[in-house]
Amino acid sequence: MENGLKELRLARNLTQEELARTLDVTRQTIIAIENNKYDPTLRLALKIARFFGVHVEDVFKA
C-alpha cells in the first residue's frame, strides 16, 4: 500500500520523531510506513488521518 505520509509530515514541518510522539508510536514505525515497509493498523491509519485533518484515503492508497 502506498501512502503520502512523508509529504503530509514535511508540509507540517514535523520530524519523524515529533510525529511519532504525537501518534504514540516509535520513530521506526513512522520510517517503516513512509518507506512502504509497514501497513499501519486501521486504528493507527485513522489516527494519522485525523491528526492531519484528511480522509484515510487521502493518506493511504491501495
N, C-alpha and C positions, 0 to 999 in steps of 0.2 A: 504494500500500500504506500503510495507516495503522499507526501504532505508538504505544507508550506509553513511549518513551524519556525524554521530558521528565519524566513523572511518576516514573519509576524514579530518575532523576538527582536530582530535588528531594527525594525521600524519603530519599536518602542525603546530602542537604545538599552536593551537589557542584556546582561551577560547570561551565560548558561547557568551559572551559579545562582544568580538572582532569581531567574525563572524557576529553577529547581526548588529553591527555598519557598517561594510563593506557592508553588503547587504541592509542596511537601513530598518531593521525590529527590532522588540523588542527581547530581550533575551528570553522572554516567547514563542515567535514564534519558535525560534530555539529549545527550550526544547520540545515543542509540536511535532515538526517534528521529532526530534530524537527519541521520545518515541512513534512514530506512532499514535499520537492522532490527528494530523492535516495533511491533504494533501495540500501542497502549491499550489498556483495558477500556471498556466503554466508559467506566466511571472517570478515568483519567482523561479520556478524549473529551468528555463533556466538561470537565473542569477546565481544560485548556481552552476550549471554545468559549466558555463563559468568561474566563479571565480576559480574553481578547475581544469579547463582545461580538462574536461572529457565530455562524452556524457551524456545526461539526463538519458538514460537507464542504465548508469553505476552507477548512484546515486539512482534512484528510480526503484523499481521492483514491478510489479503488483502481 
